[in-house]
Amino acid sequence: MMGALTITSELLPRGPAAAFVLTDEQVQAVGEGAKRFPVRAIINGHELRLSVARMGGEYLLGLSKANRQAAVVTAGDTVELQLELDAAPREVSTPPALARALAANLSARQAFDGLAYTHRKEFARWIEEAKREETRERRVAKTIEMLHAGQTRS
């Protein structure tokens, strides 16, 4: 693994989110050149586990609304950004209802475990954001159905 990188960069609007644009040299300094790779980012003293992804010919470190709020940044801000390759395994906190359903269904469990971190995270987020228990249960059932069909949420 290469060393950490510290840069000053402007957070630019990108669709519904915002992103830091990284140069090829900055990406190489972090230690990767893949189209997508995980990083630990420190912005305003707040640590985030994110991914750098190549989109539209640029390497982008995207920040969702929740991550922008946590790091106290908005599009247009110029901040110091620390990056390093994140080699730690990424675990998803599985909602209890989904954990029960996966425990009762081995093939769905295997399919879920075989998904990339981002896909597992999206299923968990979708279930957790439901306000009513009935909605959560419907989403758990739909998740199991989608896993059997080899589908993801994104």
C-alpha positions as CSV (number, residue, x, y, z in Angstrom):
1,M,0.0,0.0,0.0
2,M,1.2,3.5,-0.8
3,G,1.1,6.3,1.7
4,A,-1.6,8.7,2.7
5,L,-2.3,11.8,0.6
6,T,-3.3,15.2,1.9
7,I,-4.6,17.8,-0.6
8,T,-6.7,20.9,-0.6
9,S,-9.6,20.5,-2.9
10,E,-13.0,22.1,-3.8
11,L,-16.1,20.0,-3.3
12,L,-17.9,20.2,-6.6
13,P,-21.6,19.6,-7.3
14,R,-22.2,16.3,-9.2
15,G,-25.8,15.4,-9.7
16,P,-27.7,15.1,-6.4
17,A,-24.4,14.7,-4.5
18,A,-21.0,16.4,-4.6
19,A,-17.6,15.1,-5.2
20,F,-13.9,15.9,-5.0
21,V,-12.1,15.4,-8.3
22,L,-8.8,13.6,-8.1
23,T,-6.0,13.7,-10.6
24,D,-4.4,10.5,-11.9
25,E,-1.3,11.4,-9.9
26,Q,-3.3,11.8,-6.7
27,V,-5.0,8.4,-7.3
28,Q,-1.6,6.8,-7.8
29,A,-0.3,8.4,-4.6
30,V,-3.0,6.7,-2.7
31,G,-1.9,3.4,-4.2
32,E,-4.6,2.4,-6.7
33,G,-5.4,2.9,-10.3
34,A,-8.5,0.7,-10.5
35,K,-11.9,2.1,-11.7
36,R,-13.2,1.9,-8.1
37,F,-11.4,1.4,-4.8
38,P,-12.1,2.0,-1.1
39,V,-10.5,4.8,0.9
40,R,-10.5,6.3,4.3
41,A,-11.1,10.0,4.0
42,I,-10.7,12.6,6.7
43,I,-12.6,15.9,6.1
44,N,-12.8,18.6,8.8
45,G,-11.6,16.0,11.3
46,H,-14.5,13.6,10.4
47,E,-13.5,10.1,9.1
48,L,-15.5,8.6,6.4
49,R,-15.1,5.2,4.6
50,L,-15.8,5.9,0.9
51,S,-14.9,4.8,-2.6
52,V,-13.1,6.6,-5.3
53,A,-14.7,5.8,-8.6
54,R,-13.8,6.7,-12.2
55,M,-16.8,8.3,-13.9
56,G,-17.0,10.4,-17.0
57,G,-13.2,10.3,-17.4
58,E,-12.6,11.6,-13.9
59,Y,-11.7,10.0,-10.6
60,L,-14.4,11.2,-8.1
61,L,-14.7,10.9,-4.3
62,G,-18.4,11.4,-4.0
63,L,-20.1,12.6,-0.8
64,S,-23.8,11.9,-0.2
65,K,-25.9,14.5,1.6
66,A,-25.5,12.6,4.9
67,N,-21.7,12.5,4.5
68,R,-21.6,16.2,3.6
69,Q,-23.6,17.0,6.8
70,A,-21.4,14.7,8.9
71,A,-18.2,16.4,7.6
72,V,-19.8,19.9,7.7
73,V,-19.1,20.7,4.1
74,T,-21.3,21.9,1.2
75,A,-20.6,22.0,-2.5
76,G,-18.3,24.9,-3.3
77,D,-16.3,24.6,-0.1
78,T,-12.5,24.2,-0.4
79,V,-11.2,21.9,2.4
80,E,-8.2,19.9,3.4
81,L,-8.8,16.2,2.5
82,Q,-6.7,13.3,3.8
83,L,-7.0,10.0,1.9
84,E,-5.5,6.6,2.3
85,L,-6.4,3.2,0.8
86,D,-8.8,1.4,3.0
87,A,-7.8,-2.3,3.2
88,A,-10.0,-3.1,6.2
89,P,-13.0,-5.4,5.5
90,R,-16.3,-3.5,5.1
91,E,-19.1,-5.0,7.1
92,V,-22.7,-4.1,6.9
93,S,-24.9,-3.8,9.9
94,T,-27.8,-6.2,8.9
95,P,-31.2,-5.1,10.2
96,P,-32.6,-7.7,12.7
97,A,-35.6,-8.6,10.4
98,L,-33.3,-9.3,7.5
99,A,-30.8,-11.2,9.7
100,R,-33.7,-13.5,10.8
101,A,-34.9,-14.0,7.2
102,L,-31.3,-14.8,6.0
103,A,-30.8,-17.3,8.9
104,A,-33.9,-19.1,7.8
105,N,-32.9,-19.2,4.1
106,L,-29.5,-20.6,3.3
107,S,-29.5,-19.8,-0.4
108,A,-30.5,-16.2,0.2
109,R,-27.8,-16.0,2.9
110,Q,-25.2,-17.2,0.4
111,A,-26.4,-14.8,-2.2
112,F,-26.4,-11.9,0.2
113,D,-22.9,-12.8,1.5
114,G,-21.7,-13.0,-2.2
115,L,-22.8,-9.4,-2.9
116,A,-20.4,-6.5,-3.0
117,Y,-20.3,-4.4,0.1
118,T,-22.3,-1.6,-1.6
119,H,-25.1,-3.9,-2.6
120,R,-25.4,-5.4,0.9
121,K,-25.4,-1.8,2.3
122,E,-28.1,-0.7,-0.1
123,F,-30.4,-3.6,0.9
124,A,-29.8,-2.8,4.6
125,R,-30.4,0.9,4.1
126,W,-33.6,0.3,2.2
127,I,-35.0,-1.9,4.9
128,E,-33.9,0.4,7.8
129,E,-35.3,3.5,6.3
130,A,-38.9,2.1,6.4
131,K,-40.9,3.9,9.1
132,R,-43.5,1.1,9.7
133,E,-42.8,-2.5,10.7
134,E,-45.1,-3.7,7.9
135,T,-43.1,-1.9,5.3
136,R,-39.8,-3.3,6.7
137,E,-41.3,-6.8,6.6
138,R,-42.4,-6.3,3.0
139,R,-39.0,-5.1,2.1
140,V,-37.3,-8.0,3.8
141,A,-39.5,-10.4,1.8
142,K,-38.7,-8.5,-1.5
143,T,-35.0,-8.6,-0.6
144,I,-35.2,-12.4,-0.2
145,E,-37.0,-12.6,-3.6
146,M,-34.5,-10.4,-5.3
147,L,-31.6,-12.4,-3.8
148,H,-33.1,-15.6,-5.3
149,A,-33.4,-13.9,-8.6
150,G,-29.8,-12.6,-8.5
151,Q,-31.0,-9.0,-8.4
152,T,-29.7,-6.0,-6.5
153,R,-31.2,-2.7,-5.5
154,S,-28.9,-0.6,-7.7
